[in-house]
Amino acid sequence: MEQSEDIHLLMTQFGHTSTTTAALYTNPEQEKAKKAAKLLGERRTNYREKD
């Protein structure tokens, strides 16, 4: 999805009949949340190591 940005291509590759179903695998907000949580965890670890 990141490369083609084509939900219909992704839908076909996954064998889905609905773009809604395919979109569940490509939710950019969910990926942003995962990245933010990871960065927060890294900051906490770095903060603790300084003590």
Stockholm file with secondary structure:
# STOCKHOLM 1.0

chainA/1-51         MEQSEDIHLLMTQFGHTSTTTAALYTNPEQEKAKKAAKLLGERRTNYREKD
#=GR chainA/1-51 SS CTTTCCHHHHHHHHTCSCHHHHHTTCCHHHHHHHHHHHHHHHHHHHHHHHC
#=GC SS_cons        CTTTCCHHHHHHHHTCSCHHHHHTTCCHHHHHHHHHHHHHHHHHHHHHHHC
//
